């Protein structure tokens, strides 16, 4: 288990180009594998999670090649693989691939590393079974290994997603491509629209209607068309630099073009509400952001503002640097991520010197008023890339830290530490 010593930086200036969005990268690979012909993907995420999806589509019969910086995927008639489909540490891979292979006749075994093997897959098993696939996992939560028996006789369903999840929605829609009738997914809280948007770009008929705080999505069965994909920068990775720029006493950090869809950029609104000087700006290739040193005040953050809750570890650092008590409400989803990010976020705030407590699925951080008072601390290995990155930005903004398990950033952002160092 490797470690990294992260030191305080007196001044931060510079620009960062974060990796391609993980969500869009997974979906670009899967839709390209389903399409006849060759698709080109520009900006594919270099992380191990997306790499696992790339290996799996090859096992299912797609071919991959490179054209300079572009990924070329030739899809078509997919078939069951001879061996297990290794999803590594990627919950997105396992859930989306489960939906895709539900429409491919034969037996498919989805496996993952020890962390992923503890994560619940019943959320996708329930709707996919209702569509006609057979899914079996370990225990009541259907943990990996997840065995999926695909069928050519899937039928569409009308499904109300019980917990906000773009992954569950996407799994159902991917299975719906192979169904004999339309599929409708109903969300009580709107989640990222990457799947619906990309399906439309690939020629699939998808209707999306906002209903109160939620959304109703209806898909007509069809095969996606091959096309060129351009993957924007990952906003969940940009959130770490936005927080760092805001809490550091002398910083101005720019992040190049990212996805700023409302469901993906909720952290920007949260930071602005706390008093952060964070601006969305036009850059080469799209909209980026600039974050400058700010004095922060506590706020109340509800999970509905950031449906994937991936930005909560970074926002915990912002809460620790703020004046007052920041409330993180309805954050139970954090418990079933790569690690228990609910407890991990609280532990990080505590290591920084904050008073922290929880009530059910809510937790509270009494901030210190400035990151300059952050203690030097040690972050023990948690095998979670977002907790590692959150600890790193806290260390750079405060008195430094030692982080174990730094290699876990390779799952999503292999160059994170070199990009962080480049700001000094």
N, C-alpha and C positions, 0 to 999 in steps of 0.2 A: 504494500500500500504506500504510494508515494505521497510526499507532502510538499507544500510550497509556503515560503515565508513572504507574506505580503506586508510591505512597509508603507507608512504614511507618506504621501506626496505633498509637498508644500504648495504646489501649483499645478493645475491640470489645464492643458490646452490641446485642442486638436480635433480631428474628425475621424469617425469610425464608420466602416461599412460592415454591418452585421451580416451573418450568413443568410442565404435564401430562406424564406419562411418554411418552417417544417411542415405545417399543415398543407400548404399548397404543393410542396415537394412530394409528399406521400401521394396526394391525389393525382398529380400530374403523371407519376409513374403508373399508378393503377389504371387510370383512364387510357393512357397510352398503350398499356398491355391489352386492354379490352378492344381497342380500335384496330381495324384493318389498316395496314400500311405503316409508314414510319412517321413518328412524331419527334420533334426536336424540343429539348427543354433547356432553357437558358436560366442560369442562376440557381440550379438545384442545390439544396443544402448539402454540405459535405459531412454532416454528422453521421454517427454510427446508426442512429435510429432510422434515418432515411436509407442508409446503406443496407439495412436489413430488408426493407421493402424492395429495394432493387434486386437483391439476391433472390427473393421469393418470386418475383415475377418471372425471372429466368427459369426457376424451377418449374413454374407453371407453363412454360413454353414460349414466353416472349424472348426476344434477343436484345442485347444492349451493346452500344458502341459509342465512341467518342469522336467528335468533330471539333477539335480545338477545345474551347471551353464549354461546348454544348454536349449534352447527353442525347443520344439517339436511341429510341426505343421502337422496335418493330413488333407489333402485336398481331392478334388474330384469334385463331382457334386455340384456346387454352385448355389444358387437361390436368388431371390430378397428378401431383408429383409422386415420385417413387419413395422419397424419404420425408422426414419431418420438415416443417416450415419453421425455421428458427427466427423468432421475432426479437431476439436479444432482450433489450431493456425497454422496448417501445410498445406502450399500450395502444397507441394509435395504429401501429402496424397490426397488432393482433386483432383489434376490433374491426378495422376496415377490411382486412384480409378475410376475416370470418364472413363478412357480408359478401365479398366478392366470390369466394369459393362455394358459398351456399348455392350458387347457380351453376357450378361446374360439377358434373356428375362424377361420383367417386368418393373415396375416403381421403380426408385431409387431416393431418395432425399438426396443430400449432403449438410450439413450445417456446419457452423464454428462459431468461436467467432467473436466479432465485428471487430477485425483487419482483419481476413481472409475474412470476408464478404465484405470488401472494395476492395479486390484484384481482378484483372481482370481474368476471366475464358474464355473469348472469344477465346483465343489462342488455347485452346483445343476443344472448341465447334465447330469451323469452320472445322477442319479436321475430327472430329468424325461424324459430320453431313454428310460430304461427303462420309463416309463409310457406312452410312445407319442408324445410331442411331439418336434419337431425343433429343436435349438438349435445355433447356429453363432456363434463368437466369434473374437477375434483371438489367434492363437498357441495354444500348448498349454494355457494357463490360461484360455482362452475369455474374454479381456477384452472390454470394450465397444468398439465397438457390438455388442450381443448381439442376434442375430436369432432369434426364437422363432416357429415355425409351430405354432399351436395346433390341437388336434384334438378332435372330439366323440367320439372312440373311445379315450379314455384308459382304461387298466386299472390296478387297484391293484397295489402291489408290497409286498414285505417288505424294508425297507431298513435296513441297519446304518450309521449316520452315523459316518464314520471319524474326524472331528475334532469335538469338542463345538461345536455351533452351533445356537442357537435359530433363526437365519435359514434355515439349510438345512432343519431340521425343519419350519418353518412353510411354506416353499415347497412341500415335498412334500405336506403336509396340505392346503394350499389347492388344489393340483392334484387331490388325492384327492377333493375335493368333487364333481368332475365325472367321476370314474372309474366304470367299470362294476362294480367289485368293491371290497371293503374294502382300505384301505391301512394298513400297519403301519410304524412308524418305531421303531428301537431306538437308544437312547443309551447309551454306555458311562459317560458322566458326565451327571448330570441338569442340564439348562439351564432357563432361565426358562419358566414354564408359561403365559404370557399367551395364546398361541394356543389351546392346549387348553381353558383356562378360558373364554375368550371364545366359542369354538365351541359349548361346552355351553350357555352363556347364550343363544346364538342358536338353540338347539334342535337342534343337530347331535349325533348319538350318537358319543361319544368315550370309549374306555376307556383308562385310564392305570394301569399297574402298576409299582411300584418293583422293580427287579431288581438286587440288590447296590448298587453305587454309581450305577447307571444307571436307565433307565426304558424300558418298552415302551408305545407309544401306538398304538392301533388306531382308525381312523376309518371310519364308515359313510358312503358317498356320500349327499349330500342338499344342499338349498339352505338357507342360513341364513335365519332369520326377522328381520324388522326389529324394533328395540327401542330403548330409551333406554340410552345408555352413559354411565357416569361414570368419567372417567380420573383415576387418583390422581397425586400428585406423583411426579416422576422421581427414584428413589433414586440413580441415577448422578450426577445434578446435586447432590443433597444431600451426596454424599460429599465434595465440595470444601469445603463449609461445615463438615462434621464434622471434617475434617482441620485446617482453619484454626482452628476453636475449640480443638482439642486442642494444636496446636503454638504458638499465639500466647501470649505471656507473660501477658496479662491479657484474657481473653475469656470470654464466655458467649453462645453463639449457638443459637437455636432454629430448627428447620425444621418447617414445618407438614406436614400429612398427606401421607405418601408410601407407595409400595408396599413392604411389608416382607416379601414372600415370601422364603423361605430362599435361593432362587437369585439374588435381587436385593439382599439385604442382607448378603452375606458380608463386606463391608468393615467393618461394625460389629463383627463378631467379631474381625477382624484388629486393629482399633484397640484394642479392649478388651484383647486379648492383649498389646499393646504397653504397656498401662498407661493408656490414654486414659479419661478420664471422659466417656463417651458413653452416654446413656440413651435408650431408646425410651419415649415418653410418649403418653398419650391427648390428642388435640387435637380441635378442631372439624373434623369430616369424616373422622377416622381417626387412625392412629398417626403421630406425628412423632418427632423426635429433638432432644436437647439435648446440645451439646458444650461442655466447659469446659476451661480451661487445664490441662495435665497434663505430667508428666515421663515421657517415653517411653523404652522399651528396645527393642532390636532383636528381630526375630522371623524366622521362616521363613514365606514366603507361597507357597503352591502355586496354580497357575492353577485347579485344581479348586475352590478356595474361592470364586473369583470368575469363573465360566465365561466371561463375555463379555470379561473383562480390561479393561473400560472404566474401572475405578477405579484401575488401576495408576499412571497419571501422578500422581493425587492422593496415593496411598499412597507414592509415591517421595518426595514432600515430607515425609511423616511419617517415613520412613526416614532422611531427611537430618537431621531434628531429633532423632533417637533416639540413645541411647548404644549402641555396638556395631555389628556388621555384620548388616544385614538381607539375607536371601537371597530373591530372586524366582525361583522355579523353574518350568520348562516354559512359558516366556513367548513362545514362537515366534510365537503368533498375533498378538502386538503388531506384528510386522513387516508385516502386510498390512491394517492399518487405514488411516484417512485419510492418515496419514503413517507412517513407520517409528517407531512409538512405543517400540520396544525401544531403538533408538539415541537417540531423543528424550528418553526418561526418563533414560537414563544421562548425556546431555549436560546436562540440567537439574540433576541431582545434582552433576555436576562444576562447573557454573557457581555452585552454592551453596557450593562449597569442599570437597566430599566427595571421598574416594578412591573410585573406581568401577571395576569390572572385570567382564568377562563370561567365561563358559565355555559354549560352545554356545548353548542356548536359556535359560540361566540368567544372571542378572546380580546383582551384589552392591554394596551401598551401605554404606560405613562412615560412620555418622552423626557429627554434630558435638556431640550432647548437648543442644542447644537451638537453636531457630530464631533466637535473638538474635544468633548468630554468622554468619548467612547474609550473604554479600557482597551489595553492590549489583551488579546484573548486567543484561545486555541479552539478551533472548530474540529471536533472529532469526525472521523469518516462516517458518512451517512449514505454513500452511494447514490447521491442525488445531485445532478448537475445544477439545478436552480438553487439549492441550499449552499452549494460551494460558491457559486457566483455572488449570492447575497452576502456571504461572509467576506468575500474578497473586496467588494465595494465598501463594506463597512470598515475593513482594515485600512484601505487606502484613504478614506475620509477621516479616520480617527487615528488611533495610536498603533495601528498595525495588528497583524494576527498571523498565526500559523494554521494552515488548513491541511488536514489529511484527506486523502481520497480525491485529489485534484484531477486525476485522470478521468473521472466521471464526466467532465465537461466535454469530452470527445463524443458523447452521445448526441450533442446538439451543436456545440460551438468549439471545435478543436483549437481555434486560434484565440480564444478569449483572453488568456493571460498575456499573450504577446500584444494584442490590441490594447489591453489595459496598460501595459508597460509603455506603449507608444504614446500615451497621453502625457507622460511626465516631461 
